[in-house]
Structure formats: C-alpha cells, structure tokens
C-alpha cells in the first residue's frame, strides 16, 4: 500500500482543475491535460516517499524555464509492478540519487514554489505529484498514472496520513 506524500493532503483550491487528466484549458479554450495532483501545503512542509524504494532522479536547482523546478523521483514496487513517484515545485531536496529509501517516514524534501509556480501567492503553494510507468514521462499524460488508481477519490476536503511504520 502506498502512502500519501504529505502528512496533510488536500487538493489545491479543492477543485478538479488540480487533479489528473483533461481538467484544464488553454487560452484558446482547447483542453489541456494536467499530469498529476497538486497538494496545497505551506512552504517548507516535509515531503515523504509514497513507498520504500530508490531515489533515481534529483534536480537541485530551479533552472530558468523549468516547468517543474526542484524535483525528486522515487522508483518503487507495488504489488509486483515497478512505478515511479515524481515530486515537483520543491524548495529543497534532502536526498541524493542512489539513496535507498527504507522508511516512508524519510523526508525527501520540502514543499516550495520552484519551476512554473515560482512567485505564486502563499495560499497556492503546492506539491505537484505524479505516479509514472517509467522514470521520464512522455508528452501529455503518456506514461503517467492517475493517482485515483492508488488512492481512490482525490482528497478535496483534505485528509491526514498517519504513518504506522
């Protein structure tokens, strides 16, 4: 069973707009896909692994023009299948590529406003979170998995995750 990435998990603005799939629109009105869930959280909120596994990707610097900013990618197994969890818009990272994550209580990094969320108002700071079928997702929702498959309905009203390790 996978855990949620934060201790308190609530979809940003409690709207479908911040969940997975064809939930956004371009300026011309055409549909735009969102690739994960956005969990609202204050700056510097600790971010946790959804499962034990191995860190396979870390971006420590908020490069100009980066959509995701500071990121972590965790490779893990669930019910015999391999998946990747992708955490974005972080303020900082607390792990390195190659680290074995043996506890879901390990802090991976901290929520921030890097990437295309830089400078966002405090009430909209969030963790962008994705499940993937491979380390690097393709265009649109290619190689991304709707978190509903792991968690059920999005937590619009929020929920606490109690780690019982």
Backbone torsions as a table, in degrees:
resi	resn	phi	psi	omega
1	UNK	NA	134.2	178.8
2	UNK	-91.7	148.5	177.9
3	UNK	-95.9	168.6	173.0
4	UNK	-77.8	156.6	-176.0
5	UNK	-78.3	-12.5	179.4
6	UNK	-126.8	165.7	174.9
7	UNK	-71.5	-39.1	175.6
8	UNK	-118.9	124.6	-172.1
9	UNK	-122.0	118.7	178.0
10	UNK	-143.7	134.8	177.8
11	UNK	-64.8	132.7	-179.9
12	UNK	-51.4	128.6	179.7
13	UNK	58.8	10.8	178.5
14	UNK	53.0	36.2	-178.1
15	UNK	-123.1	151.3	176.6
16	UNK	-59.4	-26.8	-179.9
17	UNK	-53.0	-26.0	-177.2
18	UNK	-107.0	24.8	175.3
19	UNK	-113.8	-167.8	-171.9
20	UNK	-87.8	143.7	170.1
21	UNK	108.0	-159.6	-175.2
22	UNK	-80.6	65.1	-171.4
23	UNK	-109.2	-1.5	-177.9
24	UNK	-122.6	167.2	179.3
25	UNK	-129.4	144.3	172.4
26	UNK	-77.6	170.9	-179.6
27	UNK	-59.1	-30.5	-180.0
28	UNK	-83.7	2.8	178.3
29	UNK	92.0	-7.6	178.9
30	UNK	-72.2	155.8	-176.9
31	UNK	-71.4	140.2	175.3
32	UNK	-127.8	135.3	-178.5
33	UNK	-86.2	138.4	170.7
34	UNK	-102.3	136.3	-166.8
35	UNK	-94.0	0.6	-178.8
36	UNK	-165.6	-157.6	175.7
37	UNK	-112.5	142.6	174.5
38	UNK	-105.5	116.6	179.3
39	UNK	-100.4	118.9	178.2
40	UNK	-68.5	139.8	179.1
41	UNK	-166.4	148.4	176.0
42	UNK	-65.4	153.6	174.4
43	UNK	-51.4	142.4	175.4
44	UNK	72.0	16.3	172.4
45	UNK	-70.4	131.8	178.6
46	UNK	-62.9	142.9	178.5
47	UNK	-113.5	135.2	-173.7
48	UNK	-117.4	156.0	175.6
49	UNK	-71.2	144.1	178.9
50	UNK	-77.2	-16.1	-179.9
51	UNK	-162.5	170.3	172.0
52	UNK	-74.5	152.8	-178.4
53	UNK	170.7	-148.1	-176.2
54	UNK	-132.8	137.3	176.2
55	UNK	-76.7	120.4	-178.1
56	UNK	-114.6	-8.3	179.0
57	UNK	-152.4	136.4	175.8
58	UNK	-144.2	129.6	170.5
59	UNK	-116.7	113.4	-173.9
60	UNK	-92.8	-16.6	-174.7
61	UNK	-119.2	142.5	-180.0
62	UNK	-86.0	88.2	-177.2
63	UNK	-70.4	143.4	177.9
64	UNK	-55.5	130.2	178.1
65	UNK	83.9	-0.6	179.7
66	UNK	-72.5	132.6	175.8
67	UNK	-70.9	-42.1	-170.4
68	UNK	-96.4	-20.2	180.0
69	UNK	68.9	-133.6	-178.4
70	UNK	-80.4	127.5	-171.4
71	UNK	-137.9	163.0	171.4
72	UNK	-136.9	140.4	173.6
73	UNK	-124.0	126.4	-179.5
74	UNK	-112.8	126.9	173.6
75	UNK	-95.0	130.9	-178.5
76	UNK	-148.7	165.2	177.1
77	UNK	-112.7	142.4	176.2
78	UNK	-142.4	119.7	180.0
79	UNK	50.2	44.7	174.8
80	UNK	83.8	-6.4	179.4
81	UNK	-107.3	151.1	179.0
82	UNK	-97.7	135.6	178.9
83	UNK	-136.2	168.6	175.0
84	UNK	-127.0	134.9	173.9
85	UNK	-106.5	131.4	-175.1
86	UNK	-120.0	126.6	-176.4
87	UNK	-117.9	127.0	-174.7
88	UNK	-134.6	167.7	-177.8
89	UNK	67.7	31.3	-178.1
90	UNK	-74.6	158.9	173.5
91	UNK	-85.9	-38.1	177.5
92	UNK	-160.3	166.3	-177.4
93	UNK	-117.7	141.6	-178.4
94	UNK	-114.2	9.9	-178.4
95	UNK	-131.0	170.2	178.8
96	UNK	-127.2	155.7	174.4
97	UNK	-57.5	133.9	-179.5
98	UNK	97.6	-16.2	178.4
99	UNK	-61.5	132.6	172.8
100	UNK	-88.0	124.9	179.8
101	UNK	-98.2	111.1	-174.4
102	UNK	-104.9	-2.6	-179.9
103	UNK	-142.3	136.8	176.3
104	UNK	-76.3	1.8	174.2
105	UNK	-93.1	-1.3	178.4
106	UNK	-69.5	134.4	175.6
107	UNK	-83.2	124.5	178.7
108	UNK	-87.6	-33.3	-176.7
109	UNK	177.9	-161.7	-175.1
110	UNK	-136.7	139.9	178.8
111	UNK	-57.9	139.3	179.7
112	UNK	-146.6	-153.8	179.3
113	UNK	-137.5	43.8	-179.5
114	UNK	-85.9	170.2	-178.8
115	UNK	70.6	-145.2	-176.8
116	UNK	-76.2	6.1	173.0
117	UNK	-102.5	6.0	-179.7
118	UNK	-57.4	130.6	177.5
119	UNK	81.6	6.0	-179.8
120	UNK	-63.7	150.3	179.9
121	UNK	-65.0	151.0	-172.3
122	UNK	-54.2	-35.2	-178.1
123	UNK	-72.8	-8.9	-178.9
124	UNK	-113.2	4.1	176.4
125	UNK	-60.3	137.7	-174.6
126	UNK	-155.4	163.1	169.2
127	UNK	-96.4	122.7	170.4
128	UNK	-88.5	126.5	-173.9
129	UNK	-130.5	135.5	178.3
130	UNK	-134.4	149.2	162.2
131	UNK	-103.3	141.2	-178.3
132	UNK	-132.9	156.7	173.9
133	UNK	-87.0	-14.9	176.4
134	UNK	-149.8	166.2	-172.4
135	UNK	-59.1	-47.7	-178.9
136	UNK	-106.2	115.2	179.5
137	UNK	-70.9	151.0	177.7
138	UNK	-83.5	-164.1	179.0
139	UNK	-69.5	150.2	179.3
140	UNK	60.4	-133.7	-179.5
141	UNK	-98.1	10.9	177.9
142	UNK	-56.6	129.4	178.2
143	UNK	69.3	10.4	173.6
144	UNK	-105.3	152.1	-177.6
145	UNK	-120.2	132.4	177.1
146	UNK	-62.0	123.6	179.0
147	UNK	-57.0	-18.2	175.3
148	UNK	-54.0	-33.5	-179.1
149	UNK	-64.8	-25.3	178.7
150	UNK	-99.1	-35.9	-170.4
151	UNK	-112.0	-16.6	-170.6
152	UNK	85.2	-155.3	-176.0
153	UNK	-56.9	144.9	177.2
154	UNK	-60.3	143.3	179.6
155	UNK	-81.0	76.2	179.8
156	UNK	-64.3	-37.3	-178.0
157	UNK	-93.2	-1.0	176.8
158	UNK	87.9	149.9	174.8
159	UNK	-154.2	149.6	176.9
160	UNK	-91.7	140.8	173.7
161	UNK	-105.7	122.9	176.6
162	UNK	-103.6	116.3	179.5
163	UNK	-81.6	116.4	-176.1
164	UNK	-102.1	26.3	176.6
165	UNK	-65.5	NA	NA
